[in-house]
Amino acid sequence: MSPQRRIALVSVAAAAALVLLKLTAGLASGSLGLVSEAAHSGTDLVAALLTLFAVGVAVRPADRAHPYGHGKAEHLAALAEGAILVGVSLLIAWIALANLLGNDHPGVEATWYAFAVIGLVIALDASRALVSVRASRRYHSPAFAANALHFASDLAGSVAVLFGLVLTASGYPEADSAAALFVAGLVLIAASRLMRRNIDVLMDRAPADAAEAARAAIAGIDPPVHLKRLRMRQAADRHFMDVVIGVRAGAAVGQGHAAADAVEAAVQRALPESDVVVHVEPETEEEALGELASVAALSVPRVREVHNVRVVNLGAASEVSLHLKLPGDITLEQAHDVASQVERAIEDQLPEVVSVLTHLEPLRETAPGSRAAAEAEAAAVRGLVLEAIGKPPRELRFVETSDGLVVYVALALDPSSSLADAHARASEIEERIRAIVTVADVVVHTEP
């Protein structure tokens, strides 16, 4: 038997014993306060039975029919308990008001056994509240938390009944009904809080504190990601989240997957036991247009790197500005000719672009021996390509950039290969290169 079920069984036994004690003493002494407390404990007995059922269902693992698990069974049980509490408290209040507003007060005998019972009840209420509070914190259980709240209200009500009996023994018989009315008020307050909290969960209202913690965790990821949407719901002690992030439109599949993994790990550190699903989307249309402009620019011979691409939306058209890195040993006239080719290539590929502005920079390519590991890395990439396509790369270059090492690979494939097959082969080689070499980017060019 699980610890949760064992604690729930103890609560059932204690609630049944309290109902019997309070009802017997209340009927024997004529105390409405004790009878109302017996009814109150009767609702706790029902609550404890519901909790016993709930924890038995909620701990079941997720299945095909319940992919999010069974945690909401606890919230359903707590909601049912709240409805029962409302009904009983209204009945108690009606009887108490009838006694207080009537001319005749019921005969109440403040006997010794009534005091003995209420003293025992106070001790039991205090112990039950303490046990349930500890269980709710240990197992993060809404059902146990609901029990703790009600046991605490029982304790307050029992103390009120004790004062009512003391005043009744002092010659104020209406004090017993006043104590019963006080108990009814406590029950109504507790029930309203309980029902509101569990209705929020059942209606999938996002827990504000948890949502803020998740957003803060995602905001702290390095490199940063753009959080587009966060949806969250709760069941028992688990949070279920749908997260949509934006990444650079030209990012490789592996980079998008790495960003999603980083988001999932960050959220689970902030909110343990969370179930996080991350959807990756490309950034805005301007970002996508910038990536297409970069591809067009890189198709021009002698263009070694493109960066700082900016797209300005002019309404029906767009303007693109970008920085080009070219070999440092070419003349300015040659560099200007390359820039003009880039501008034409972008305008041909992207008719919506009406203006292209370029900034030219020299690029220092890796010289032989400038990187201690360059030869070893080159040999590894050549061996990888040879294994994948049966021939070495037609061209292989390593370029140092401000962002890190960039690898350019040209593959000679069968001219009869389909474009889809060529793209799949290039993507496979790109991912394998990233696995063996720490790089900022990999550019794989395929040609017949």
C-alpha positions in Angstrom: 0.0 0.0 0.0 1.3 3.4 -0.9 2.0 6.0 1.8 -0.7 8.3 0.3 -3.3 5.6 0.6 -2.2 4.7 4.1 -2.6 8.3 5.2 -6.0 8.6 3.6 -7.2 5.4 5.4 -6.1 6.9 8.7 -8.1 10.0 7.9 -11.2 7.9 7.1 -11.0 6.1 10.4 -10.5 9.3 12.4 -13.4 11.1 10.7 -15.7 8.1 11.3 -14.7 8.1 15.0 -15.3 11.8 15.3 -18.7 11.7 13.7 -19.8 9.0 16.2 -18.4 10.9 19.2 -19.9 14.3 18.4 -23.3 12.9 17.3 -23.7 10.8 20.5 -22.6 13.6 22.8 -24.7 16.2 20.9 -27.9 14.2 21.0 -27.4 13.2 24.6 -26.8 16.8 25.7 -29.1 18.5 23.2 -26.2 20.7 22.0 -26.8 22.0 18.4 -23.1 23.0 18.4 -22.0 19.4 18.8 -24.6 18.1 16.4 -23.4 20.7 13.8 -19.8 19.6 14.4 -20.9 16.0 13.9 -22.4 17.0 10.5 -19.2 18.9 9.8 -17.2 15.8 10.6 -19.6 13.8 8.4 -18.5 16.0 5.4 -14.9 15.3 6.4 -15.7 11.6 6.4 -17.0 11.9 2.9 -14.0 14.1 1.9 -11.6 11.5 3.4 -13.4 8.7 1.4 -13.2 10.9 -1.8 -9.5 11.5 -1.1 -8.9 7.8 -0.6 -10.5 7.2 -4.0 -8.7 10.2 -5.6 -5.2 9.2 -4.6 -5.8 5.7 -5.8 -6.8 7.0 -9.2 -4.4 9.9 -9.5 -1.3 7.9 -9.0 -2.1 5.7 -12.0 0.4 6.3 -14.9 -0.8 8.0 -18.1 -2.4 5.7 -20.6 -3.8 5.9 -24.1 -7.2 7.2 -23.0 -5.6 9.6 -20.4 -2.4 10.9 -22.0 -2.0 13.6 -19.3 -2.4 11.1 -16.4 -5.1 10.9 -13.8 -4.1 13.8 -11.6 -7.3 15.8 -12.0 -9.2 13.0 -10.1 -7.9 14.8 -6.9 -9.4 18.1 -8.0 -12.7 16.5 -8.8 -12.8 14.9 -5.4 -12.0 18.2 -3.7 -14.7 20.0 -5.8 -17.3 17.4 -4.7 -16.2 17.9 -1.1 -16.7 21.6 -1.4 -20.2 21.2 -2.8 -21.1 18.9 0.2 -19.7 21.4 2.6 -21.8 24.2 1.2 -25.0 22.2 1.5 -24.4 21.1 5.1 -23.3 24.6 6.3 -26.4 26.2 4.9 -28.5 23.6 6.8 -26.6 24.3 10.0 -27.0 28.1 9.6 -30.8 27.8 9.0 -31.3 25.7 12.2 -29.0 28.0 14.3 -30.8 31.2 13.1 -34.2 29.6 13.8 -33.0 28.9 17.4 -31.5 32.4 17.9 -34.5 34.2 16.4 -37.2 32.1 18.1 -38.7 32.7 21.5 -37.8 29.4 22.9 -34.3 28.0 23.1 -33.7 24.3 23.0 -32.7 22.7 26.2 -28.9 22.2 26.3 -27.2 20.4 29.1 -23.5 21.2 29.4 -22.6 17.8 30.8 -19.1 16.6 31.7 -19.1 14.1 28.9 -19.9 16.9 26.4 -16.8 18.7 27.7 -14.7 15.5 27.5 -15.8 14.8 24.0 -15.1 18.3 22.8 -11.6 18.2 24.5 -10.8 14.9 22.7 -12.1 16.3 19.4 -9.9 19.4 19.7 -6.8 17.2 20.2 -7.8 14.9 17.3 -8.5 17.9 15.0 -5.1 19.4 15.7 -3.3 16.1 15.0 -5.2 15.5 11.8 -4.6 19.0 10.5 -0.9 18.6 11.2 -0.6 15.2 9.5 -2.5 16.4 6.4 -0.4 19.6 6.1 2.8 17.5 6.2 1.4 15.0 3.6 0.3 17.8 1.3 3.8 19.4 1.3 5.5 16.1 0.9 3.4 14.7 -1.9 2.3 18.1 -3.4 -1.3 16.8 -3.2 -4.3 19.1 -3.6 -6.5 16.5 -2.0 -4.4 16.4 1.2 -4.2 20.2 1.2 -8.0 20.3 1.1 -8.2 17.9 4.0 -5.8 20.0 6.0 -7.9 23.1 5.4 -11.0 21.4 6.6 -9.4 19.8 9.6 -8.2 23.3 10.6 -11.7 24.7 10.2 -12.9 21.7 12.4 -10.4 22.8 15.0 -11.7 26.4 15.0 -15.3 25.1 15.1 -14.6 22.8 18.0 -13.0 25.6 20.0 -16.1 27.7 19.3 -18.4 24.9 20.4 -16.3 24.6 23.6 -16.8 28.3 24.3 -20.5 27.8 23.6 -20.8 25.0 26.1 -18.9 27.1 28.7 -21.4 30.0 28.2 -24.3 27.6 28.2 -23.2 26.2 31.6 -23.0 29.9 32.8 -26.6 30.5 31.9 -26.6 31.6 28.3 -28.3 28.8 26.3 -28.3 30.8 23.0 -24.5 30.6 23.0 -24.7 27.0 21.7 -26.7 28.1 18.6 -24.3 31.0 18.1 -21.4 28.6 18.1 -23.2 26.4 15.6 -23.7 29.5 13.4 -20.0 30.3 13.7 -19.2 26.8 12.5 -21.5 27.2 9.5 -19.7 30.4 8.6 -16.3 28.7 8.8 -17.5 25.9 6.6 -18.8 28.3 3.9 -15.6 30.2 3.8 -13.5 27.1 3.5 -15.8 25.6 0.9 -15.7 28.7 -1.3 -11.9 28.8 -1.3 -11.7 25.1 -2.0 -14.1 25.2 -4.9 -12.6 28.3 -6.4 -9.1 26.9 -6.4 -10.1 23.5 -7.9 -12.4 25.0 -10.5 -9.5 27.1 -11.7 -7.5 23.9 -12.1 -10.3 22.0 -13.8 -10.9 24.9 -16.2 -7.2 24.9 -17.1 -6.5 28.3 -15.6 -2.8 28.9 -15.8 -1.1 29.1 -12.4 0.3 32.6 -12.3 3.4 31.8 -10.2 4.3 28.8 -12.2 3.8 30.6 -15.5 6.1 33.5 -14.4 8.7 31.0 -13.2 8.7 29.3 -16.6 9.0 32.6 -18.5 11.9 33.6 -16.3 13.6 30.3 -16.9 13.2 30.6 -20.7 14.4 34.2 -20.6 17.7 33.1 -18.9 18.7 30.6 -21.7 22.0 31.3 -23.4 22.0 31.6 -26.4 18.6 33.3 -26.1 15.5 32.2 -27.8 12.4 34.1 -28.7 9.4 33.0 -26.7 6.3 33.3 -28.9 3.7 31.5 -26.8 3.5 29.7 -23.5 0.4 27.8 -22.5 0.2 25.9 -19.2 -2.2 23.8 -17.2 -2.0 21.9 -14.0 -3.0 18.5 -12.7 -2.2 17.5 -9.1 1.5 18.3 -8.7 2.4 18.4 -12.4 2.5 21.3 -14.9 1.8 20.6 -18.6 3.2 23.2 -20.9 3.1 24.0 -24.6 5.9 26.3 -25.6 6.4 27.9 -29.0 9.8 29.5 -29.7 11.3 31.3 -32.7 14.7 30.6 -34.0 16.7 31.9 -36.9 14.9 30.8 -40.1 18.1 29.4 -41.6 19.1 27.4 -38.5 19.8 23.7 -39.0 17.4 21.0 -37.7 20.0 20.2 -35.0 20.2 23.8 -33.9 16.4 24.0 -33.5 16.4 20.8 -31.6 19.1 22.0 -29.3 17.2 25.2 -28.6 14.1 23.1 -27.8 16.1 20.9 -25.5 17.5 24.0 -23.7 14.0 25.3 -23.1 12.8 22.0 -21.8 15.7 21.6 -19.4 15.4 25.2 -18.1 11.7 24.9 -17.4 12.1 21.5 -15.6 14.9 23.0 -13.4 12.5 25.8 -12.4 9.4 23.5 -12.1 10.4 19.9 -11.4 8.0 17.2 -12.7 6.9 19.4 -15.6 5.8 17.9 -18.9 7.1 20.4 -21.6 6.4 20.2 -25.3 8.4 22.7 -27.4 7.5 23.7 -30.9 10.1 25.5 -33.0 9.1 28.1 -35.6 11.2 30.3 -37.9 11.4 33.9 -37.0 9.4 36.6 -38.7 8.8 37.0 -42.5 11.6 39.6 -42.4 13.9 37.0 -40.9 13.0 34.5 -43.5 13.5 37.0 -46.3 16.9 37.8 -44.8 17.9 34.1 -44.9 16.9 33.8 -48.5 18.9 36.9 -49.3 21.9 35.3 -47.6 21.6 32.2 -49.7 21.4 34.2 -52.9 24.5 36.2 -51.8 26.5 33.1 -51.0 25.8 31.7 -54.4 28.0 34.4 -55.9 31.7 33.3 -56.4 34.2 34.9 -54.1 31.6 35.6 -51.4 32.9 33.9 -48.3 30.6 35.1 -45.6 27.4 37.1 -45.2 26.3 38.7 -41.9 24.4 41.6 -40.4 21.5 41.0 -42.8 18.7 43.5 -42.2 15.3 43.7 -43.9 13.3 46.9 -43.9 9.6 46.5 -44.8 8.5 49.4 -47.1 4.9 48.2 -47.3 4.5 46.6 -50.7 8.3 46.1 -51.1 11.4 45.5 -48.9 14.9 46.8 -48.7 17.9 44.6 -47.8 21.2 45.6 -46.3 24.0 43.1 -45.6 27.8 42.8 -44.9 29.9 40.7 -47.4 33.2 39.2 -46.5 35.4 38.7 -49.5 39.0 37.5 -50.0 41.3 40.2 -48.6 43.7 40.1 -51.6 41.3 41.2 -54.3 41.2 44.8 -55.6 38.4 47.2 -54.8 37.3 47.1 -58.4 36.9 43.3 -58.2 35.2 43.6 -54.8 32.7 46.1 -56.2 32.0 43.8 -59.1 31.2 41.0 -56.7 28.9 43.3 -54.7 27.0 44.2 -57.9 26.6 40.5 -58.7 25.2 39.9 -55.2 22.7 42.8 -55.6 21.5 41.3 -58.9 21.3 37.8 -57.5 19.2 38.9 -54.6 16.9 41.0 -56.7 16.5 38.1 -59.2 15.7 35.6 -56.4 13.5 38.0 -54.4 11.3 40.3 -56.7 9.8 42.0 -53.6 13.2 43.5 -52.8 13.6 46.9 -54.5 16.9 47.9 -53.0 20.1 46.1 -51.9 22.8 47.8 -49.9 26.1 46.0 -49.3 29.0 46.6 -47.0 32.4 45.0 -48.0 34.9 43.5 -45.6 38.0 41.5 -46.1 38.1 37.9 -44.8 41.2 36.2 -43.6 41.0 32.5 -44.4 42.8 29.9 -42.4 46.3 29.6 -43.6 48.2 26.3 -43.4 49.3 25.6 -39.9 47.5 28.6 -38.4 45.2 26.3 -36.5 46.9 23.4 -34.7 43.9 21.1 -35.3 43.1 22.3 -38.8 44.8 19.4 -40.6 43.3 16.8 -38.3 39.8 18.3 -38.7 40.2 18.5 -42.5 41.3 14.8 -42.6 38.3 13.8 -40.4 35.9 15.7 -42.7 37.4 14.2 -45.9 37.2 10.7 -44.4 33.5 11.3 -43.4 32.6 12.5 -46.9 34.5 9.6 -48.5 32.6 7.2 -46.4 29.2 8.8 -47.1 29.4 9.3 -50.9 32.4 7.1 -52.0 34.6 10.0 -53.1 36.4 12.9 -51.3 34.9 16.4 -51.3 35.5 18.4 -54.5 36.3 21.4 -52.3 37.0 21.8 -48.5 37.7 25.0 -46.8 37.9 26.2 -43.1 37.2 29.9 -42.5 37.7 31.7 -39.2 35.0 34.3 -38.6 34.0 36.5 -35.7 31.3 33.8 -34.8 33.7 30.9 -35.0 34.9 28.3 -37.5 32.9 27.9 -40.7 33.3 24.8 -42.9 32.6 25.0 -46.7 32.2 21.6 -48.4 31.5 21.0 -52.1 30.2 17.5 -53.0 30.2 16.0 -56.5 27.2 13.8 -56.8 25.7 11.6 -59.6 24.1 14.0 -62.1 21.1 11.8 -62.4 20.4 12.0 -58.6 17.1 13.7 -57.7 17.2 17.1 -55.9 15.5 15.5 -52.9 18.3 12.8 -52.7 21.0 15.4 -53.0 19.5 17.6 -50.3 19.1 14.6 -48.0 22.8 13.6 -48.6 24.0 17.2 -47.9 21.9 17.4 -44.7 23.3 14.1 -43.4 26.8 15.2 -44.1 26.2 18.5 -42.4 24.9 16.9 -39.2 27.8 14.4 -39.1 30.4 17.3 -39.5 28.8 19.1 -36.7 29.1 16.0 -34.5 32.9 15.7 -35.0 34.0 19.4 -35.4 33.0 22.4 -33.2 31.9 24.9 -35.8 29.7 28.0 -36.0 28.3 26.9 -39.3 28.6 24.3 -42.1 27.8 25.0 -45.7 27.4 21.9 -47.9 27.2 22.6 -51.7 26.1 19.9 -54.1 26.9 19.8 -57.8 26.9 17.2 -60.6 
